[in-house]
Amino acid sequence: MKVEDKTKIKKRYGWIISIIVLLILAIIVYIPTDYYLESPGSVFPVSEFITTKQKKYENLNMVTVSVSRNPISIGQYLWSYTQKFDSRVSSRELLGNQSNSQYEELQNWYMETSQQNAVYYAAKKAKLKPKLSYFGVYVLAIQKNSSFKHKLQIGDTVLGANGKRFHSTQEMMDYLNKQKVGKKVTVNILRNKKEKSYTGKIVKLAKNKRKGIGISLVERVKVKTTPALKIDAGSIGGPSAGLMFALDSYQIFTHTNLSNNHKIAGTGTIDPTGKVGIIGGVDKKVVAADKAGAEVFFAPTDSTGVAKNKTNYVIAKKVAKQINSKMKIVPVANFDDALSYLSKKYK
């Protein structure tokens, strides 16, 4: 074989190998997996999201978990194993049977509920008289026999039916229950801040003998206080900032700098009674809070659905030790636990 033929063969093999390498790289970089990536997020002063004419303070902070908007690529999936606090979550685990938009709508509901609960409880704690006004009902699930199954979406707010607006969830349910099975009904809903109307039929409800449009729902209310205070976290979803929203609202209502300008972070849901509930991704929140220079991190002791050695507080303590953080991890079961700690530490 001539030397020039050998050279041509080598070049040909070189091109083939290069193309194979490029194809492998393309697969790694561009081909998506069925997983989303969760990693330590950001720390924000709660005051950024509060609108009020009262004096605000920038000492209390909420912490987020960063979640990829779309499934990650094979390369991102593999690289995530080099990042100690990154987690890979399957689309089924994250979204269930929801689409991305439905998931985001539900997270927005969680966030809004968290904000309303926080303002309501903080106002009561400050000895004000908050007022609750009915707005509609959130769609949490749609039963199989509902004729609205491919019309309504999880996260929609049902405002009324057949042109009627209601003053409570019970009033709406009673109205629908009086209609005959099979009768047409038009519901007015709010989706992505736009009103829409859909027509379907009255059906028998799955778990009782009543009639309705075949949805699982929860009441949506708005809280009014004097002085006025509104929380809007924008595109940030989920209920986990409830405790920090409540603490910041309380210090605004009472004109009290709870931490004497020390940087405080924390997490946990809050209900209208002041109970602080468990959240997800606390390990990532501890990492983010420590990186942001927080001195204190409030972590829920709630053990709902987990073993006592798996509570947010236990995990937060473990992670803080792993990263050699000087941040104080403080256990909280309710609003008063956090308030008491701040009052004694920074009075």
N, C-alpha and C positions, 0 to 999 in steps of 0.2 A: 504494500500500500504506500502510495506516495505521501511525502511529508505534508503537502498542501491539503490532501484529503483528510489526513488526521487532524489538521488544524480546523478544517470545516466541521468535522464531527464534534470536536471539542466545543466549538462555538455554538453548534446546534444544541448540544447537551447543556451548555451554559445558559442558553435562552430558555430551554425547557425548565431547568431548575429554578431560574429566576421567576418564570411565570407561576410555577408551583408555589414558591415562597410568597409571591404577591397574593395568590389566591388564599393561602393559609392566613396571611395577615389580614386580608379583606374579611375573611370569615370571623377572625378574632375581633376585629374592630367594629364591623358593621352588623353581623348576624345577631339578632336579639335572643335572649333567653326568655324564660317565663318567670324571671325573678326581678323584684324591685330592690333597690339598695337603701338601707336606713343607716345613717351615720350621725355623729354629733353635729348639732345645728348651731343656732345663733342665740345670743342673749340680747334682750331688748328691755329698756326701761318701760315699765307698764304705762307711765305717764304719756308716752308717745301716742297711745291709743285712746286716751281719755280727753273728752271735750267738756269743759266746764269753765265758768267764770271765776271759780274759786282758785286759790293758790294751789299749785301742783308741786310735787316733789319727784326727784329723779333717782331715788335711792333703792326702790324695789324693782326687781327684774324678773321677767318671765323667760323661760328657756325652751327652745324648740328642738325637735328632731328633724333632720333633713331627710326627706323621702324623695327619691327620683320620680320625676313626673311620668316617665315611661319605663318599660322593662329595660334592664341593662344589657349590654352586649356581652359576648363570651369573654372578651378581654377584660372588661370591667368586673365581671363575675370573678375571674381568676385573680385579678389584682386586689380585689377586696379582702382576700385571705391574708394579705400582707398588712392590712390595717386592723389593729387589735379590736377596735370597738365598732367596726362595720358589721352589719348583719344583712343577710340575703333572705328576702321574704317572698314566697311564691305569690303569684297573682291571685290564686284562690284564697290563700290565707289573708291577704291584704284586702281584696275587693269582694270576696264572696261571690255572689251572683250579680254583682253590680258592674256597671260600666265605669270608666274613669270619671265621667261627668256626674253620675249618680253618687259615686263615692265622695267627690268633692262637695256636692250638695249636702250630703249627710254630715260631713265634717263641718260645714258651715253651720248646720243646725246645732251640732254639739257646741261649737264656739259661741253661737248666739245665746243658747241656753245657759252656758257657763257665765256669760256676761250678765245676763238678766238675774241669775241666782246670786252672783257676786254683789251686784248693786243693791238688790233687795235685802240680802242679809246684812250688808255693811250699813245700810240706812237704818234697819231695825236696831242693830247693835249701837248705833250712834244716837238712838232714841228719837229718830225721825219717824215719819209716817208714810212709808212708800205705798204707792197705789199701783195695783195690777190691772191692766186692761187687756181684754181678750182680742186676739188678732186673727186667729184661724187655727187649723190643725196641720201638723206635719204628717206626711205620708211616710211611714216606716217600713211597710211591707204591703204587698198586694196579693190577695188570695187567688187560687187557681181559677175559680169560677167567676171572677170579676170581669165584667165586660170592659172595664177600664184598664185591663192588664197591660195592653200595649199603647195606652194613652197617657195615663199618669205615671210618674216616675218617683222613686224613692227620693225624698228631700223636697218634693213639691209642697206648697202650702195651700190647702183647700180653704178658700175665703168664704164660699157660700154655695148655694144650690138653687137652681130655677129662679135666679135673680134675687134671692133672699140672702141677706147677711145676718149672721147669728151673733149672740152675745156670750155664748159659752159652747163648749164641746157637747155638753149634754143636750142643749137646745137643738144643735144640728143633728145629733144622733136620733133624738125623738122625732124630729121632722122626717127624716129618711125612713124611720121605722113605721111611720103611718102610711107610707106609700105601698102600693101593691107590687108583688113580685113581678118583674117583667116590664113595669112601667118605665118609660124613658125619663131620664133626669139629666139636666145639664149642670155641671159643676164649674165654678170659677176658681182658678188656681193662680198662684204666683210662682213663677219659675225664672231664675236668673234675673230677678227684679222686673219681670214683665208679666202682665196679666194675660191669661189664656183661658179658653172655654172648651170643654169636652163633653160630649153626650154619650151616655151609656144607659144601662138598665139596673133597676133595683134587683138585688139577689138575696138569697138567704145567707146569713153569716155563718162561718164555719164552726165557731165554738159555742154558739148559743142559738136560741130560737128567734132572735131579732132579725130585722132586715136592714140593708144598707147598700153601700156601693162596693163593699168587699175590700176594705183597706184596714191595716193596723195603723193606729194614729197616736199622736201625743199632742197635747194642747200647746199652742204657741201664744205667749203673752208678752206684753211690753211693760216695763217698770217705769214709773214716773216718780221723781223725787223733788223735794224742795230743800236745798238748792238743786238745780238741774245738773245731771251728770250723765254722760253718754260714753259708752265704750264701743269702739269699732276697730277690730284687729285686721281689717282688710282681707287679704288673701290667706292669712294664717287660720288654719282650721283646727278642730278638736277641742276637747273640754279641759285640757290639763292645766290651763292658766287660771282656773277658777279661784284658787286660794290667793294668788298674788293680785288678781283683779280686786278681790274683796278687801285685802289689806290696804291696797292703795286707795280704794274708794273710801274706806273707813278713815284713813288719815286725812283725806281731803275734807270729808264731812266734819271731822272733829278738829281740823286745823292743827294736826299734830304730826311732827316729823318723827315717825316711829323708830327710825334707826340712827337718828342724829347724823345723817349723811354717810353712814357706812354702807357699803355695797352689799345688798342682800338679794339672793336668788332663791327660787323654790319652784315646786310643782305640786299638782294635786287638783282633782276636781272639787267642786263645792256644791252642796245642795242647799235648799232654802232654810235648813235648820243649822247650817254651819258645819256639817260633817265634811271632812276632807277624804276624798276617795282615791283609790289606786289608779295609776296611769301606766302607760307603756313607755319603753325606751329610757328608763331612769338612768341606766348606766351611761348612755350617750349624753344625757343632760348634765350629769355630774362632770363629765369631761369638758363639756362646753362652758359650764359655769366656772370651773377652775381656771380654764384658759382665759376667761374674761376677767379674772381677778376678784371673784365674789368671795366675801369673808364667811358667809353663812349660806347654807343650802337647806331649805325645809323639804323633808321627805315624808310622804304618808306612811303611816303604820297599818293602814287598812289591809286586811288579809282576805278580802272577798275573792274567792275563786283560786287562791293560791295557798301553799303551805306557809306556816309562820316564819320559816327560814327563807322565804322567797318574797317577802314584802318589799316595797320600794325602799323603805328605810334600811333594811338589812343589806340589800344589793348596793345602795348608795354608799353605805359605810365601807363595804368590801372594795368597791371601785376606787373610792377616795384613798384607801390604803395602798391599792395597787399602783396608783399614779403619784404617790407620795404628796398628796394634796394637804395643804395646811388649812383648808376650808373646813369649818365646823359643820358637821351633818346633824341637823336637829330633827328629832321625831315629832310628827304632828298627827293627831287623830281628828282634830277639829280646829276651827278658826281660833278659839280661845287659847289653844296650846301655842300657836305662833304669836299671837298678840301678847301673851304672858311672857314669852321668851324675850321679845323685843322690849317690852316695858321694863323688865328687870335688868336686861343687859345694857340698855342705852338710855335709861332714865336720867 
